[in-house]
């Protein structure tokens, strides 16, 4: 089952569900967040909860996408309680790109980079047996709901950026119950927009490079993540494909299990606050920057994968540089 949120013909938010090709509005459901809270409260699965509602009018999600009426598949009533986070160096092959960015020399005697060390740690201890804890992955914070951009929206690079580029990923979506237990709602396509030029200057700039907007959706896959996800990432410039490449995800292509990544995120009590929403991106091994592509104003990124519904599309926007420093006022 796939679930999404749209603006209906009256301009109001509506929940859409589909199983197969037909997508229908879920009558009486104000939001995905409301459905999830109801499912947790009543002890049902989300699918069981949805079956308690009546299906309404059929909708064409591709047409709604063209009309700019797709919303994020889940939001929180207070954006400060939606957290965008992620992990890196989690996919087989992901270290090659990162290592190339941070290596000082191609000399075979050069020291192993921290990126490669962390990747190897994942290979060795990132897939523990169920119920056990493996090595922790690289982790980063992107922002809160203010940084979450709806499908079709603009991903804006700030004026102080050095670059801005796409990262096609799968994200897990979670809601925290009243007792602090994390519940996984499902999985969505995500564009973990980052500043790779800034990151390449110094690995310790990774945290800065990740504080950028991100988008996810349009549809949320309810249920298990396929072992093997084979998607495609494209960049369009002036209506033509500038760059295109497949990307792989799912545990068959990862050096960590999902359970291990989830444990190392939710082991922190601050991320188990009742009612909060978490969108946690699992990493990627594919990005245009690694192929020498420099994104420009107006480029459109399209991320798609079979089983995840409508492709995720976003336009890239670059704000002009600002010379003036932020001035803090004294009370």
C-alpha positions in Angstrom: 0.0 0.0 0.0 1.1 3.5 -0.8 -0.1 6.6 1.0 0.3 10.3 0.1 -1.1 13.7 0.8 -2.5 16.2 -1.7 -4.4 19.4 -2.1 -7.9 18.4 -3.2 -10.1 20.4 -5.6 -11.1 22.8 -2.7 -7.5 23.5 -1.7 -7.8 21.4 1.5 -5.4 18.7 2.5 -6.5 15.2 1.8 -5.0 11.7 2.3 -4.7 9.4 -0.7 -4.1 5.7 -0.6 -3.6 3.1 -3.3 -2.9 -0.5 -3.7 -2.1 -1.2 -7.3 -2.7 1.4 -10.0 -5.8 3.3 -8.6 -5.3 6.0 -6.1 -8.3 7.3 -4.1 -8.9 9.9 -1.5 -9.5 8.5 2.0 -12.7 10.0 3.2 -12.7 11.5 6.7 -8.9 11.2 7.2 -7.5 14.7 7.9 -3.8 13.7 7.7 -1.4 10.8 7.6 -0.2 11.9 11.0 -3.7 11.5 12.4 -4.0 8.0 10.9 -0.7 7.0 12.4 -1.7 8.3 15.9 -5.0 6.5 15.6 -3.3 3.2 14.7 -0.8 3.5 17.6 -3.6 4.4 20.0 -5.8 1.5 19.0 -3.1 -1.1 18.6 -3.8 -1.6 14.9 -1.4 -1.7 12.0 -1.6 1.3 9.7 -3.2 -0.8 7.0 -5.9 -2.1 9.4 -6.6 1.5 10.4 -6.9 2.7 6.8 -9.4 -0.1 6.1 -11.7 1.4 8.6 -12.2 4.4 6.4 -14.3 4.7 3.2 -12.6 5.3 -0.1 -13.6 8.5 -2.0 -13.0 9.9 -5.4 -10.2 8.5 -7.6 -7.3 10.9 -8.3 -4.5 11.0 -10.9 -1.3 11.6 -8.9 0.8 12.2 -12.0 -1.6 15.0 -13.0 -1.7 16.4 -9.5 2.1 16.4 -9.6 2.0 18.5 -12.8 -0.4 20.9 -11.1 1.9 21.3 -8.0 -0.7 19.7 -5.7 1.4 17.0 -4.1 2.3 17.5 -0.4 4.8 15.7 1.8 3.4 12.3 2.6 3.5 13.1 6.4 4.0 16.2 8.4 3.7 17.2 12.0 1.3 20.0 13.1 4.3 21.8 14.6 7.3 21.6 12.2 9.8 21.9 15.0 8.8 18.3 15.9 9.7 16.8 12.5 13.3 15.8 12.3 15.4 15.3 9.2 18.4 13.1 9.8 20.5 10.5 7.9 23.4 8.1 7.8 26.3 7.9 5.4 28.8 5.2 4.2 26.0 2.6 4.6 25.8 1.3 1.0 28.2 -1.1 -0.8 30.2 1.2 -3.1 29.4 4.3 -1.2 32.9 4.6 0.2 34.5 4.9 -3.3 32.9 8.2 -3.9 33.5 9.6 -0.4 37.1 8.3 -0.3 37.9 10.0 -3.6 36.5 13.3 -2.2 38.7 13.1 0.9 41.8 11.2 -0.2 45.0 13.4 -0.2 46.9 11.2 -2.6 46.4 8.3 -5.0 49.6 6.8 -3.7 49.0 3.3 -2.6 51.1 4.1 0.5 48.8 7.0 1.5 47.0 6.6 4.8 43.5 5.1 4.8 41.0 7.9 5.0 38.5 8.2 7.9 35.7 7.6 5.3 37.2 4.2 4.3 37.9 3.3 7.9 34.2 3.9 8.8 33.0 2.0 5.7 35.1 -1.0 6.6 33.8 -0.9 10.2 30.3 -1.2 8.7 31.3 -4.1 6.5 32.8 -5.9 9.5 30.2 -5.1 12.2 27.2 -3.3 10.6 25.0 -6.4 10.2 24.6 -7.9 13.7 22.3 -10.8 14.4 18.7 -9.8 15.4 18.6 -8.4 18.9 22.2 -7.5 19.0 23.9 -4.1 18.5 26.4 -3.5 15.6 28.9 -0.7 15.0 27.4 2.7 14.8 27.3 4.4 11.4 28.1 7.9 10.3 25.2 10.1 11.4 24.1 13.7 10.4 21.4 16.2 11.1 19.7 18.1 8.3 17.1 20.2 10.1 13.4 20.2 11.2 10.2 20.6 9.4 11.2 24.0 8.2 13.7 22.3 6.0 11.3 19.7 4.6 10.3 20.6 1.0 7.2 19.1 -0.7 7.6 17.1 -3.9 7.7 19.6 -6.7 9.0 22.3 -4.5 12.3 24.2 -4.8 15.5 22.9 -3.0 17.2 26.2 -2.1 20.9 26.5 -1.5 21.8 29.5 0.8 24.0 32.3 -0.4 27.0 31.1 1.6 27.0 27.7 -0.2 29.8 26.4 -2.4 27.6 24.0 -4.3 24.3 22.1 -4.1 23.7 18.6 -5.4 21.2 15.8 -5.2 21.6 12.5 -3.2 19.0 9.9 -4.1 18.1 7.8 -1.1 15.4 5.8 0.7 14.1 7.3 3.9 12.4 5.6 6.8 9.5 7.5 8.3 8.7 7.1 12.0 6.4 8.5 14.7 7.0 8.3 18.4 4.3 6.9 20.6 3.2 8.4 24.0 5.4 5.9 25.8 8.5 6.9 23.8 8.4 3.8 21.5 9.4 4.5 17.9 7.0 3.2 15.3 8.0 2.8 11.6 5.3 4.1 9.3 7.0 3.2 6.0 9.6 4.2 3.5 9.8 7.0 0.9 12.1 8.2 -1.9 14.2 11.1 -0.7 16.5 13.8 -2.1 19.1 14.5 0.6 20.4 17.7 -0.9 24.0 18.5 0.1 26.9 20.8 -0.5 29.6 18.5 -1.7 32.2 21.2 -2.6 32.1 22.4 1.0 32.4 18.9 2.3 35.4 18.2 0.1 37.4 21.1 1.5 37.5 19.3 4.9 35.8 16.3 6.2 34.9 18.2 9.4 32.7 20.4 7.2 30.3 17.5 6.7 27.9 18.8 9.4 27.8 22.2 7.6 27.3 20.7 4.2 24.3 18.7 5.3 22.3 21.6 6.8 20.3 22.1 3.7 16.7 21.4 2.7 15.5 17.9 1.7 12.5 16.4 0.1 10.8 13.1 0.4 7.8 11.3 -1.1 5.5 11.8 -2.9 4.2 8.4 -1.8 5.0 6.5 1.4 5.4 2.7 1.0 3.6 1.0 4.0 5.2 -2.3 4.8 8.6 -3.8 4.5 11.4 -2.3 2.4 12.3 -4.6 -0.5 15.7 -6.3 -0.1 16.8 -4.9 -3.4 15.7 -1.4 -4.6 16.8 -0.4 -8.1 16.1 3.2 -8.8 17.1 5.9 -11.2 18.3 9.4 -10.5 18.1 12.0 -13.3 19.0 15.7 -13.7 17.1 17.7 -16.3 18.5 21.0 -17.7 16.4 23.1 -20.1 14.0 20.2 -20.6 16.7 17.6 -21.5 18.4 14.9 -19.5 21.8 16.2 -18.4 22.8 13.2 -16.3 21.2 9.9 -15.5 22.4 7.0 -13.4 20.8 4.0 -11.5 21.1 3.8 -7.7 20.7 0.8 -5.5 19.3 0.5 -2.0 17.7 -2.1 0.3 19.6 -4.3 2.7 21.0 -6.5 -0.1 23.1 -3.4 -1.2 23.9 -2.1 2.3 26.7 -2.7 4.8 24.4 -2.1 7.7 21.0 -3.6 8.5 18.1 -1.3 8.8 17.6 -2.5 12.4 21.1 -1.4 13.2 20.7 2.0 11.7 17.4 2.5 13.5 18.9 1.4 16.8 21.7 3.9 16.6 19.3 6.7 15.8 16.7 6.0 18.4 19.1 5.0 21.2 19.2 8.7 22.0 16.4 9.7 24.3 16.0 13.1 22.6 14.8 11.3 19.5 12.1 9.4 21.4 9.9 12.3 22.4 6.2 11.5 22.2 4.5 12.6 19.0 7.6 13.5 17.1 8.0 12.6 13.4 11.4 11.4 12.1 12.5 11.1 8.5 15.8 9.2 8.6 17.7 8.9 5.3 19.7 5.7 4.9 22.5 6.9 2.5 23.4 6.4 -1.1 26.3 5.4 -3.3 25.3 7.5 -6.3 25.5 11.2 -6.9 26.1 13.4 -10.0 28.9 15.3 -8.2 31.0 12.2 -8.3 30.8 12.3 -12.1 31.9 15.9 -12.4 28.4 17.4 -12.7 27.9 20.9 -11.2 24.2 21.6 -10.7 22.9 25.0 -11.8 19.9 27.3 -11.1 16.7 25.7 -12.5 18.0 22.2 -12.8 15.3 19.6 -12.0 16.1 16.4 -10.1 13.9 13.3 -10.6 14.3 10.3 -8.4 12.3 7.2 -9.1 12.1 3.5 -8.1 9.6 0.7 -8.9 7.2 0.2 -6.1 7.5 3.7 -4.7 4.9 5.3 -6.9 5.2 8.8 -8.5 8.8 10.0 -9.0 10.1 12.6 -6.6 10.9 15.8 -8.5 12.4 19.1 -7.2 13.9 22.2 -8.8 17.3 23.5 -7.6 17.6 27.1 -6.7 20.7 29.0 -5.6 20.5 32.2 -3.6 23.0 35.0 -4.4 25.9 35.4 -2.1 25.6 37.8 0.8 28.5 39.7 2.1 27.0 41.0 5.3 27.5 39.0 8.5 24.5 38.0 10.7 24.4 40.5 13.5 23.2 39.3 16.9 21.2 41.9 18.9 21.9 42.2 22.6 18.9 42.4 25.0 
